[in-house]
């Protein structure tokens, strides 16, 4: 802009200088004409004055003498005096032209500055705006037109800044929403390349963002079911919804997948968006509900069938045989007790799972709980000629409900005895780390398959159904144990090997 300003100024100077030079040249060309006129007028006036003097003095002269005298008054325009005057006039004209040039140059500079400098400032502001610097402002002064232009540019800059702020806020909100939504999201462009993914999608498929953005979805090793779903949305260009069962990282997932085409302005097709909502837990809970109903029905059907069958036998006349009567009544009593235990466990589990369930938490030593639990389970242990091996590496004071803790440990020890062979050992160990007091029950029983370990805390799930039922178990004990440990903000860990035994550790928070 400075170069433009200089060029414009020099152009003004050139035009003004050329105009003054032409004017000076024109005046210089007219000077001889005015000089001749001046000489002629002066000579004529001198002759007239001389004739008047001759007439007044009454001097007698011949015509020849008279002409000779008048010739002496003729002015030579090439005389030295006249040339000096001519030079002075030229110098005066040149000085006037130079002064005019200087004055006109100053005026041109002021005009150029008043018009070009504001335009330069406004142009710089416009360039900053084009670069995205919407904080730039024009501070140009000048004529009303320049001021109006400056105000318009500044209003435009403020509007762009407001629009940019609003857009940035909306983009941040959208990004936050996409990143933190509970469903996995993926947007694919028209060429099949991924343009947007959120954190949930990356976590689900264990793929970093840099390996996803810009890559074709067919090259990522996604489950075949998902690839087929995306192909279907691309081919039909219509919204589509389907529940897919996929294996991801050796785990089964149930995903409610929704796909829809993304349409821009003027109906332009931009690609597709895929949203996956994990319904694995819902499917699992639904299966648990179905299993629960089936298991409860099954558990109740056996004793009810026995009670009904033996009752009918007694009513048909078997009651007359006293020995048979006592045998059947004993069986009916045992089966009714079995129903009672099942109902009590169901009520207990329902109570624990109910919202608002609380514990009577007090500082408690694990060793004290262990002593009381050993006394309660010793009779069952002696029936199988088994023994306890108690190891107390370090006693721990925890915050817990004494009655509930005894319920937890008694259940675990009873299971260890029930699933162990006779004349084996059940090891009870107490230890602690920086955060938890640890109670461990280790048996030498039948063990648990690795695939079944994650399911042993489900309701009615049994590793050995025949032995569990014969032992009088309902299949709800470990489910109750898990809920009670979680209510204590604790953890339970299971390690097992088939044929060698099982180790169950209960970790409970230490008292601060």
N, C-alpha and C positions, 0 to 999 in steps of 0.2 A: 504493500500500500504506500510506503514511503517513496518507492520508485515511481508509482503512478502520480503521487503528489508532485514529485520533482519534474516528471515529464509534463504534467499539466502546467506547472509554473513556467518551465522553460518555453513551452508552446505559447503561453500568454506573452512572455517577454519577446519571443521571436516575432509574433504578430504585431505587437505594439512597436518594437524596434523597426520592423520593416515598414510599418505605416509612417513612423516619424522620419525614417530615411527617405522614403518616397516624397514626403512633404518637404523635407529640406532640399532634396534634389529639384523639386518643382520650383521652390522659391529661388534657388540658385539659378535656374534657367530663366526665370523672369527678371532677374536683376539687371542684365544689360538693356532690356527693353525699357525698364523704368529709368535707368541711367541716361539713355538717349533722350527720353522725354524730359528729364530734368535739365540736361544741357541745353536742349532746344528752348525750353521755357526761360531758363536763366539768360541765355543769349538774346532772346527776343526782348526781355525786360530791360536788359542793359542797353540795347540799341534804342529803345524808346526813351529811356532816361537821357542818353547822349543827345538824341535829336531835340529833346525838350531843352537841354542846356544850351545847345547851339542856337536855337531859336530865341531863347530868353536873352542870351548875350549878343545876339544879332551879329554872329560871326559869319563872314562871307567865305564860303568854301565852295570849291567846284565839286562836281559829282565824284570825280576821281579821288579828290582829297577826302571827301566824306566817306567813301567806301573804304579807303585805306585806314581811316581812323576807326571805323566800325569793325573792321577785321581784327584790329588789335584787341577787341573785347570778346572775341569768339573763344569759348571754353573748350579745351581739349579733354575729351573724356578718358584719354589715355595718360593724362597728366599724373605726376607722382602723388599729388595730394588726393586726387580722386581715387587712385588705386589704394592708397592707405585707408581712405574711408570705406572703400569696398571691402578690404580685408577685415576691418573692424566690424562691419555689418555681418560678414560671414561668420566671424568668431562669436558675435552676439547670437546669431541664429543657431550656431552649433551648440553654444552654451544653453540656450533655451530648449533646444531639442534634447540635449543630454539631461537637463533638469526635468523635462517632461517625461523622459524615459525612466529616470529614477523614481519620480512620483508615481508614474503608472506602474512601475515594477512593485513598489511598496503596496499600492492599492491591489495589484494582482495577487501579491502574496497574501494579503489579508483576506481577499475573496476566496482564494484557494484554501487557505487555512480554515476559514469559516464553513466551507462546504465539504472539503475533502477529509479533514481531521475527524469530524463526527462520523462520516461514512466509514473511515478506517476503523474507528472504535466499534461501530455497529457491525462491520464485517468480521472483525476479530471475535466479537460476541457470537455471531452466527456460526463461525467456524467451531468455536468451543461447544456450542449446542449440537452441531452435527457430530462432534466426537463423543457426545453423551454427557458432557459437563453441564448439567442443567442448573448449576448454581451461578453460572456466568451471568453478568448483568452489564448493560450498556450505560455509559455515563456521558453521552454526547450532548453538547449544547449547540444552539444555532437557530436558524429560522424555524418557523412553526412546522414546516414540512419535516425537517430533521427531528424535531422534538416528538412529533407524532409517530415517526418511524421508530425512534428510540423507545417510546412508550409501548408501541405494538410489539417490538422484539422482546422487551422485558415482560410483558403480559404473556407472550408465547412461552418464554423461559419458565415463568412461574407455573403456568399450566402444565408444561412438560414435566417440571419437577414434581408437581402434585400427582400427575398421572403415574410417574415413575415410582413415587413412594407408595401409592395405592397398589400398583402392580407388584412391587416388591413384597408388600405385606400380604397380598393375595397369594403370591407364589410361595412365600414362607408358610402361610397357613396350609396351602395345598400340599406342600412338601411334608410338613409336619403330619398332616392327616394321612397321607399315603404311607409315610414311614412308620407311623405308630398304629395304623389300623390292624385289627386282629386277623384280617384275611390276607393271604398272599396275593399280590397284584403284579401283573406283567402286561406291558403294552408292546405290541409288535407292529412295525410299519408295513407298508404295502409290499416290500421286498422280502418280508419274513424275518427282518432283523429286529432284535430287541432294543427298544428305545428307553423304556422305563421299567424298573423293578423296585420293589420296596424291601425293607429289612426282613420282613417275614418270609418272603420268597427266598431270599439268600440263605436264611437260616434253615428253612425246610429242606432245600436241596443241597445245602452245604457248598455253595458256590459264591466266590467273592464277586463284587460288583464289576470289577475290571474284566472278568471272564464272561460277563453277561452282556453288557452294553455293546451294541454294534455287532453282536454275533447272531448268526442264524439259529433259530430255535431248534432246527433239526440236527444241529451239530453239538448240542450240549449234553446229550445222553439223558434227556428227560424220559420218564416212563412212557412206554408205547401208547398206553391208554390216553395220556394227556396229549401226545402228538396227534393222535387220531382225532381227538376232540377239537384241537386248534385247526387241523385241516378241514374239518367239517364246517367250522365257522367261516374259514376263508372261502370255501366253495359255495356255501349257501348265502353268505353275506347277510345272515339273519341272526337275531339273538337266539342263544341256545343254552339250555341248562341240563346238567346231568350229574349224578352222583357216581364218582369213580373210586374204585378200590385199587390203590397203587402200593407197590413195594418200594420204599425209599430207605436207603441205608440199612437194608435187611429188616425193616420194620414195616408192618402193614398200616396203611393210612386210608381213611375214608374221607374223601374230599368232595364237598358240594361245589361243583365248578360251574361258573357262569361266564359265557363269552358273548361279546356283542361287537358289531362293526363300529368304528369311529368315523363319523362323517363331519367334514369341515364345512366351510362356507361354500355356498353355491352347489351343495350336494357332492363335494369332492370327497372321495373315499380315501381315508388316511391309513387305515389298518384295522387291527382288532385289539380289544382289551380283554384280558382274562383275569377273573377274580376267583380265588379258591378259598373256601371256608372249611376249616378242619372240623369235621363232625365225628371224628373217631371216638371221642369220649361219649358223644350222644349215642352212637351205635353200640359202644361197649355197655353203656348204662341200660340201653334198651334190651340188649342181650342178657344183662344181669337181671333185669326185671322179669324177662321171660323165664330165665333159669330159676329165679327165686320162686315164681309161682309154681313152676313145674316141680322144683325140689320140695317146697312146702307140701304140695299135694302128695308127692311121693312119700315124704317122711310121715305124713299123717295117715296115708292110706294103709301102710303096713300094720301099725298098731290098731287102727280102727277095724281093719279086716280081721285081725286076730281076736279082738274083743267081741266083734259081732259073731264070728264063727263059733267061738267057745260058748258064748251066751246062748246061741241057737241050739248048740249041742246039749247044754244043760237044760234048756226048756223042753227039749225032746225026750227027756227022761234020764239023762246022765246024772242028774243031781241026786238020784237015789243011791248011786254008788259013792260012798263017803270019800274014799281015796281019790277017785276021779274028780269029785267035786272040789276037794282041796287043791288038787293039781291045777284044774282049770281056773279056779279063783285066783291062785297065785300068779298064773300067767296073765289073767285080766288085770290084776293089780300092778304087775310089772309094766305092762303095756300102757296102762293109764298114767303111771309115773313117767314113762317115756314121753308121753304126750305133754304132761305137765312141764317137764324139763324143757322140751322144745318151745312151748308157749312162753315160759319164763325167759328163755334166751332171746326169743323174738321181741318180747317186751323190753328186755334189757338193751338190746341193740337199738330198738326204736327210741328209747329214752336217751341213749348216748348220742344218737344222730340228730335228735331234736334240737332246734335252735334255742339257745339260752341255757344249754347244759353247762353246769359249773362243777368245779371240784373244790373240796375242802383242803386247800393247799397249806401245808405247814412244813417247816424244816424237819427232815427225816433222814436217819442213817440207814443206808442200804443193808448194813450188817444186821440191824434189828429186824428188818423185814425178812431177811433170809432165815434167821433163826425161827421166826414164827411160821414161815412157809414150810420149812423142813419138818417141823412138828406135825403140820397138817397132812403132809404127804407121806410120812414115814410108813403108815399102815399099808398103803398101796404098794410102796417099794418093797416091804417085807413079803408081801404076797407073791412076788416074783423072784424072791431071793436075790434082790439087787441091792446095791449100796451107793451111798453118796460119797463123792470126793470134793470136799469144800476147799477152795483156795481163795484167800483174801489177800490180794497183793497190796491194796490200799483202800481203806474204807472211805466212803464218800457221803457227804451231807447234801441232799438234794431237796428241792421244793416239790412236794407231791402229796397226794391224797392217800393216806395209809391204807384204807380199805380197798381202794381201787388198785394200788400197787400190789397188794396181796392177791387180788383177783388176777392180775396180769401174771405174776410169777407162779401162782398155783396152777393156772391153766397151762403155762409153758412146761412146768415140771411134770404135770399129769400127762401131757402129750409125749414128753420124752420117755416116760415110763411105759405108756401104752404102746408106743411104736418100737420098743426095744425088746430084745430077747431076754430070757431069764438069765440070772447070774451075770449080768453086765453092770457097768458103772455109769452113773449119771454125774457129770462134773458140773459143779456150781462155782462160778468164779466172780469175784468182785474186784474192780480196778477203777482207775480214773485217768482222765487227761485234763487238759487246760479248761475244757468247756463242760464236759459231761462226766457223770458217774456211770459206770458200765456194769451191767449185770448180765452174765453169760450162762446159758444152759447148753451143755454139750452131751449128746447121748451116743450110744454105739448101736443105733437101730438100723432100720431098713434104708434110710436115706431118701433123698428126693431127687428126681430127674431135674436137670438144669432148666429145661423148658417149663417145668411146673412150678419152679420157685416163685415166679412173679404172680402165680394164681392162688397160692395157698391161703391168702388173706381174703379171698372171695367167699361170699356166703355159700355154705353147703358144699364147698369144694373139698374133696377128700383125695389124698394120695393113694390110700388103700381103702376102698369103700367097704369091703367085707370086714376088715379089722376095725375100722372106725365105728361101724354100726354095732359090732359085737361088743365094743368097749363102752357102748352107751353114749357115744358122742353124737352131737347134733350137727356138726359141721359149721357151727357159728362161733366157736370159741376163739379162733385166731382172728376172725373179723372183729369181734369185740375187743380183743387185745390191741389190734392196730388202732382202732378208734380211741381207745383210752390213752395209748402212748402219744398219739397226735394231740389229744386234749392236754397232755402234759408238755407239749412243745418238744417232744422227744423224737427219737428215730429208732427203727428196728432193722437189723441187718441179718440176713440168713446166708449161711454157707453149708453146703451139703454135698455128699458123695454117696452114690448108690452103693448099698451093702456095707458101708463103713460108718455112717452116722451123720448127724446134723448138729450144727452149732448155730444158736440164735442169740444175738447180742441186743440188749435193750440199752439205749443211750438216753439218759435223762439229765436235763440241765442242772448244774451245780448251784448251790446257794451262793449268792454273791458275798 
